[in-house]
Amino acid sequence: MATWSEFAADEPRLATAIRLLMQQYGPGLGYLATVRADGGPRVHPVSPVITDNGLFCFIIDSPKRRDLERDGRYALHSFPPEESDDEAYLAGRAHPVTDPAKVGRLASDLGAVPHVDWRLFEFSVDVAMVAQRGGSTGHYAAAAPRQPAVQVWLDPTSGSVSHPVPTPVAC
């Protein structure tokens, strides 16, 4: 499993496109999918933090945190932009960050409230994808939607990828 830094070093243009989509509204915004105890999916809005050193998320005590503590598999999808149907997708495993210095640095840099029951998770990257459609392709668009330009990265160090790569479909 690659760290965000390893992925970004291997595919800097794709990493930049993902970062721009995740941070298009200022702070990171995305939908986090986790695996419930019964094996079903659970989806939550989150604020991912992308730094040069990694992809992180502060997560309060919640079903999504318990999902990640039990089964670290995740998928993260960007919020849709207002002017297009472009999208970013990441999948891999989440790991609790236990290094107090690293947790303290990120918490301080990002203004994380110190007396809240949150935990910091770092997300590895097995799969990264960006689909760019360019321009508006809303439901009421007069022209037929264009086929998206899709870029996919699979972790080359992973023997097998356990996450299916989504196929973008125009609505």
TANOR-V620126 format. One record per backbone hydrogen bond with DSSP energy under -1.0 kcal/mol. NH is the residue of the N-H (numbers start at 1). CO is the residue of the C=O. Records with the same first field share a line. If there is no record, write none. Layout:
NH: CO / CO
This chain:
2: 125
7: 3
8: 4
9: 5
10: 6
11: 7
15: 11
16: 12
17: 13
18: 14
19: 15
20: 16
21: 17
22: 18
23: 19
26: 23
29: 22
30: 46
31: 77
32: 44
33: 75
34: 42
36: 40
39: 36
42: 34
44: 32
46: 30
49: 56
51: 54
56: 49
57: 121
59: 119
61: 117
66: 62
67: 63
68: 64
69: 65
70: 66
71: 67
74: 92
75: 33
76: 90
77: 31
78: 88
87: 131
89: 129
90: 76
91: 127
92: 74
94: 72
95: 122
97: 120
103: 99
104: 100
105: 101
106: 102
107: 103
108: 104
109: 105
110: 106
112: 107
118: 116
119: 59
121: 57
122: 95
123: 55
124: 93
125: 2
126: 91
127: 91
128: 153
129: 89
130: 151
131: 87
132: 149
141: 138
149: 132
151: 130
153: 128
155: 126
158: 155
